[in-house]
Amino acid sequence: MLSAAAEPPAAPQAMSFSAVNGLGLALVIPAAQSLVADYYEEKSRGGAFGLLFGVSSLGAPLYAETEERACTDG
């Protein structure tokens, strides 16, 4: 799958998809933060934000590990 995205004809498509994905994240992340700020009381808001950012920062390394295993196994 990665080799198909690296071929020259598919590179613009991969870059376009990446740009659309980035725009989507630019909308989702502030919305999630707004929901946390609205629905948690002031005392527990810090813990909720910590959990939100902790889980989101664990996602990238877990995805990278899963992707690496999927590419080397198959």
DSSP file (Angstrom, degrees, kcal/mol; ACC not computed):
  #  RESIDUE AA STRUCTURE BP1 BP2  ACC     N-H-->O    O-->H-N    N-H-->O    O-->H-N    TCO  KAPPA ALPHA  PHI   PSI    X-CA   Y-CA   Z-CA
    1    1 A M     >        0   0    0      0, 0.0     4,-1.3     0, 0.0     5,-0.1   0.000 360.0 360.0 360.0 -42.5    0.0    0.0    0.0
    2    2 A L  H  >  +     0   0    0      1,-0.2     4,-1.0     2,-0.2     3,-0.0   0.863 360.0  55.8 -66.8 -34.4    2.8    2.4    0.8
    3    3 A S  H  > S+     0   0    0      1,-0.2     4,-0.7     2,-0.2    -1,-0.2   0.847 103.9  54.6 -67.3 -32.2    4.6    1.6   -2.4
    4    4 A A  H >4 S+     0   0    0      1,-0.2     3,-0.6     2,-0.2     6,-0.2   0.865 107.1  50.1 -68.1 -35.1    1.5    2.5   -4.4
    5    5 A A  H 3< S+     0   0    0     -4,-1.3    -1,-0.2     1,-0.2    -2,-0.2   0.730 105.8  58.1 -74.3 -20.4    1.3    6.0   -2.7
    6    6 A A  H 3< S+     0   0    0     -4,-1.0    -1,-0.2    -3,-0.2    -2,-0.2   0.629  80.5 104.2 -85.7 -13.3    5.0    6.6   -3.6
    7    7 A E  S XX S-     0   0    0     -4,-0.7     4,-1.1    -3,-0.6     3,-0.9  -0.426  83.0-116.5 -68.0 143.5    4.6    6.1   -7.3
    8    8 A P  G >4 S+     0   0    0      0, 0.0     3,-0.6     0, 0.0    -1,-0.1   0.841 110.4  51.9 -54.1 -42.3    4.6    9.5   -9.2
    9    9 A P  G 34 S+     0   0    0      0, 0.0     4,-0.4     0, 0.0    -4,-0.1   0.835 113.6  45.3 -66.1 -27.5    1.1    9.4  -10.5
   10   10 A A  G <> S+     0   0    0     -3,-0.9     4,-2.4    -6,-0.2     5,-0.2   0.614  90.7  85.2 -89.2 -12.3   -0.4    8.7   -7.1
   11   11 A A  H <X S+     0   0    0     -4,-1.1     4,-2.5    -3,-0.6     5,-0.2   0.912  89.4  48.1 -59.8 -46.2    1.7   11.3   -5.2
   12   12 A P  H  > S+     0   0    0      0, 0.0     4,-2.2     0, 0.0    -1,-0.2   0.885 112.2  50.8 -62.1 -35.5   -0.7   14.3   -5.9
   13   13 A Q  H  > S+     0   0    0     -4,-0.4     4,-2.4     2,-0.2    -2,-0.2   0.908 110.5  48.7 -66.2 -40.9   -3.6   12.2   -4.8
   14   14 A A  H  X S+     0   0    0     -4,-2.4     4,-2.3     1,-0.2    -1,-0.2   0.897 112.1  48.8 -65.6 -39.8   -1.8   11.2   -1.6
   15   15 A M  H  X S+     0   0    0     -4,-2.5     4,-2.1     2,-0.2    -1,-0.2   0.884 111.0  50.4 -67.3 -37.3   -1.0   14.9   -0.9
   16   16 A S  H  X S+     0   0    0     -4,-2.2     4,-2.3    -5,-0.2    -2,-0.2   0.923 110.9  48.6 -65.1 -43.9   -4.5   15.9   -1.6
   17   17 A F  H  X S+     0   0    0     -4,-2.4     4,-2.5     1,-0.2    -2,-0.2   0.902 110.4  51.9 -62.1 -40.8   -5.8   13.3    0.8
   18   18 A S  H  X S+     0   0    0     -4,-2.3     4,-2.3     1,-0.2    -1,-0.2   0.893 109.2  49.9 -63.4 -39.6   -3.3   14.4    3.4
   19   19 A A  H  X S+     0   0    0     -4,-2.1     4,-2.1     2,-0.2    -2,-0.2   0.913 111.4  47.8 -65.8 -42.4   -4.5   18.0    3.1
   20   20 A V  H  X S+     0   0    0     -4,-2.3     4,-2.2     2,-0.2    -2,-0.2   0.897 111.2  51.8 -64.9 -40.1   -8.2   17.0    3.4
   21   21 A N  H  X S+     0   0    0     -4,-2.5     4,-2.2     1,-0.2    -2,-0.2   0.907 109.1  50.5 -62.5 -41.9   -7.3   14.9    6.5
   22   22 A G  H  X S+     0   0    0     -4,-2.3     4,-2.0     1,-0.2    -2,-0.2   0.892 109.1  50.8 -63.4 -40.4   -5.5   17.9    8.0
   23   23 A L  H  X S+     0   0    0     -4,-2.1     4,-0.9     2,-0.2    -1,-0.2   0.896 109.1  51.9 -64.5 -39.1   -8.4   20.1    7.5
   24   24 A G  H >X S+     0   0    0     -4,-2.2     4,-2.1     1,-0.2     3,-0.7   0.917 110.1  47.9 -63.1 -43.2  -10.7   17.6    9.1
   25   25 A L  H 3X S+     0   0    0     -4,-2.2     4,-2.2     1,-0.2    -1,-0.2   0.858 104.3  61.0 -65.6 -34.1   -8.4   17.4   12.2
   26   26 A A  H 3< S+     0   0    0     -4,-2.0    -1,-0.2     1,-0.2    -2,-0.2   0.765 112.0  39.5 -64.3 -23.2   -8.3   21.2   12.3
   27   27 A L  H <X S+     0   0    0     -4,-0.9     4,-1.0    -3,-0.7    -2,-0.2   0.808 116.0  49.0 -91.0 -35.4  -12.1   21.1   12.8
   28   28 A V  H  X S+     0   0    0     -4,-2.1     4,-2.5     2,-0.2     5,-0.2   0.909 104.2  56.3 -75.4 -43.1  -12.4   18.1   15.1
   29   29 A I  H  X S+     0   0    0     -4,-2.2     4,-2.2     1,-0.2     5,-0.2   0.932 109.6  43.7 -61.9 -49.8   -9.7   19.0   17.7
   30   30 A P  H  > S+     0   0    0      0, 0.0     4,-2.2     0, 0.0    -1,-0.2   0.861 112.8  54.5 -63.5 -31.8  -11.2   22.4   18.7
   31   31 A A  H  X S+     0   0    0     -4,-1.0     4,-2.1     2,-0.2    -2,-0.2   0.914 108.6  47.9 -66.1 -41.5  -14.7   20.8   18.8
   32   32 A A  H  X S+     0   0    0     -4,-2.5     4,-2.1     2,-0.2    -1,-0.2   0.906 112.1  49.5 -64.9 -41.4  -13.5   18.1   21.2
   33   33 A Q  H  X S+     0   0    0     -4,-2.2     4,-2.4    -5,-0.2    -1,-0.2   0.889 109.9  51.6 -64.3 -38.8  -11.8   20.8   23.4
   34   34 A S  H  X S+     0   0    0     -4,-2.2     4,-2.1     2,-0.2    -2,-0.2   0.896 108.4  50.9 -65.3 -40.4  -15.0   22.8   23.4
   35   35 A L  H  X S+     0   0    0     -4,-2.1     4,-2.5     2,-0.2     5,-0.2   0.909 110.5  49.0 -64.0 -41.6  -17.1   19.9   24.4
   36   36 A V  H  X S+     0   0    0     -4,-2.1     4,-1.6     1,-0.2    -2,-0.2   0.929 112.2  48.6 -62.4 -44.3  -14.7   19.1   27.3
   37   37 A A  H  < S+     0   0    0     -4,-2.4    -1,-0.2     1,-0.2    -2,-0.2   0.853 116.1  43.9 -65.1 -33.9  -14.8   22.8   28.4
   38   38 A D  H  < S+     0   0    0     -4,-2.1    -2,-0.2    -5,-0.2    -1,-0.2   0.876 118.8  38.3 -78.4 -38.4  -18.6   22.9   28.2
   39   39 A Y  H  < S+     0   0    0     -4,-2.5     2,-0.4    -5,-0.2    -2,-0.2   0.586 101.9  73.8 -97.8 -10.8  -19.5   19.6   29.9
   40   40 A Y  S  < S-     0   0    0     -4,-1.6     5,-0.1    -5,-0.2     2,-0.0  -0.853  79.9-119.3-105.9 140.6  -16.9   19.3   32.7
   41   41 A E    >>  -     0   0    0     -2,-0.4     4,-1.1     1,-0.1     3,-0.5  -0.282  33.5-103.1 -69.7 162.3  -17.1   21.3   35.9
   42   42 A E  H 3> S+     0   0    0      1,-0.2     4,-0.5     2,-0.2     3,-0.3   0.842 118.5  54.9 -57.7 -37.2  -14.2   23.6   36.7
   43   43 A K  H 34 S+     0   0    0      1,-0.2     4,-0.3     2,-0.1    -1,-0.2   0.868 117.8  32.6 -67.1 -36.8  -12.7   21.2   39.3
   44   44 A S  H <> S+     0   0    0     -3,-0.5     4,-1.8     1,-0.2    -1,-0.2   0.421  93.3  92.6-101.4   1.4  -12.5   18.2   37.0
   45   45 A R  H  X S+     0   0    0     -4,-1.1     4,-2.6    -3,-0.3     5,-0.2   0.874  82.2  55.5 -64.8 -38.1  -11.8   20.1   33.7
   46   46 A G  H  X S+     0   0    0     -4,-0.5     4,-2.3     1,-0.2    -1,-0.2   0.911 108.9  47.2 -62.3 -42.4   -8.0   19.8   34.1
   47   47 A G  H  > S+     0   0    0     -4,-0.3     4,-2.4     2,-0.2    -1,-0.2   0.879 111.2  51.7 -65.2 -38.0   -8.2   16.0   34.4
   48   48 A A  H  X S+     0   0    0     -4,-1.8     4,-2.4     2,-0.2    -2,-0.2   0.910 111.5  46.3 -66.0 -42.1  -10.5   15.8   31.4
   49   49 A F  H  X S+     0   0    0     -4,-2.6     4,-2.8     2,-0.2     5,-0.3   0.892 111.3  53.1 -66.7 -38.4   -8.1   17.8   29.3
   50   50 A G  H  X S+     0   0    0     -4,-2.3     4,-2.4    -5,-0.2    -2,-0.2   0.909 111.0  46.0 -61.6 -42.2   -5.2   15.7   30.5
   51   51 A L  H  X S+     0   0    0     -4,-2.4     4,-2.6     2,-0.2     5,-0.3   0.918 112.6  50.9 -65.7 -43.6   -7.0   12.5   29.5
   52   52 A L  H  X S+     0   0    0     -4,-2.4     4,-2.1     1,-0.2    -2,-0.2   0.943 116.1  39.7 -59.2 -49.9   -8.0   14.0   26.1
   53   53 A F  H  X S+     0   0    0     -4,-2.8     4,-2.1     2,-0.2    -1,-0.2   0.847 114.4  54.3 -72.2 -33.0   -4.4   15.1   25.3
   54   54 A G  H  X S+     0   0    0     -4,-2.4     4,-1.1    -5,-0.3    -2,-0.2   0.936 111.4  43.9 -64.3 -46.4   -2.9   11.9   26.8
   55   55 A V  H  X S+     0   0    0     -4,-2.6     4,-1.0     1,-0.2     3,-0.3   0.904 114.1  50.5 -65.7 -40.9   -5.0    9.7   24.6
   56   56 A S  H  X S+     0   0    0     -4,-2.1     4,-0.7    -5,-0.3     3,-0.2   0.854 109.5  50.3 -68.6 -32.4   -4.5   11.8   21.5
   57   57 A S  H  < S+     0   0    0     -4,-2.1    -1,-0.2     1,-0.2    -2,-0.2   0.706 107.8  54.0 -79.7 -17.0   -0.7   11.8   22.0
   58   58 A L  H  X S+     0   0    0     -4,-1.1     4,-1.8    -3,-0.3    -1,-0.2   0.690  94.7  72.7 -82.0 -19.1   -0.6    8.0   22.4
   59   59 A G  H  X S+     0   0    0     -4,-1.0     4,-2.5    -3,-0.2     5,-0.2   0.890  91.2  53.4 -64.3 -41.6   -2.5    7.6   19.1
   60   60 A A  H  X S+     0   0    0     -4,-0.7     4,-2.6     2,-0.2    -1,-0.2   0.943 111.4  42.7 -64.3 -50.0    0.4    8.5   16.8
   61   61 A P  H  > S+     0   0    0      0, 0.0     4,-2.3     0, 0.0    -1,-0.2   0.895 115.5  50.3 -65.4 -36.0    3.0    6.0   18.2
   62   62 A L  H  X S+     0   0    0     -4,-1.8     4,-2.3     2,-0.2    -2,-0.2   0.904 111.9  48.0 -66.4 -39.4    0.4    3.2   18.4
   63   63 A Y  H  X S+     0   0    0     -4,-2.5     4,-2.9    -5,-0.2     5,-0.2   0.926 111.3  50.6 -64.5 -44.0   -0.6    3.9   14.8
   64   64 A A  H  X S+     0   0    0     -4,-2.6     4,-2.4     1,-0.2    -2,-0.2   0.909 111.8  47.3 -61.9 -42.0    3.0    3.9   13.7
   65   65 A E  H  X S+     0   0    0     -4,-2.3     4,-2.3     2,-0.2    -1,-0.2   0.916 113.7  47.7 -65.0 -43.3    3.7    0.6   15.4
   66   66 A T  H  X S+     0   0    0     -4,-2.3     4,-2.3     2,-0.2    -2,-0.2   0.911 112.9  48.7 -64.8 -42.2    0.6   -1.0   14.0
   67   67 A E  H  X S+     0   0    0     -4,-2.9     4,-2.3     2,-0.2    -2,-0.2   0.914 110.5  50.9 -63.6 -43.3    1.4    0.2   10.5
   68   68 A E  H  X S+     0   0    0     -4,-2.4     4,-2.0    -5,-0.2    -2,-0.2   0.919 112.0  46.5 -63.2 -43.2    5.0   -1.0   10.7
   69   69 A R  H  X S+     0   0    0     -4,-2.3     4,-2.1     1,-0.2     5,-0.2   0.900 112.0  51.1 -65.7 -39.4    3.8   -4.5   11.8
   70   70 A A  H  X S+     0   0    0     -4,-2.3     4,-1.3     1,-0.2    -1,-0.2   0.878 112.2  46.6 -66.0 -36.8    1.2   -4.6    9.1
   71   71 A C  H  < S+     0   0    0     -4,-2.3    -1,-0.2     1,-0.2    -2,-0.2   0.843 116.2  43.0 -76.1 -33.1    3.7   -3.7    6.4
   72   72 A T  H  < S+     0   0    0     -4,-2.0    -2,-0.2    -5,-0.2    -1,-0.2   0.780 115.0  49.0 -84.5 -25.8    6.4   -6.1    7.5
   73   73 A D  H  <        0   0    0     -4,-2.1    -2,-0.2    -5,-0.2    -1,-0.2   0.804 360.0 360.0 -80.9 -29.6    4.0   -9.1    8.1
   74   74 A G     <        0   0    0     -4,-1.3    -2,-0.2    -5,-0.2    -1,-0.2   0.430 360.0 360.0-115.3 360.0    2.2   -8.9    4.9
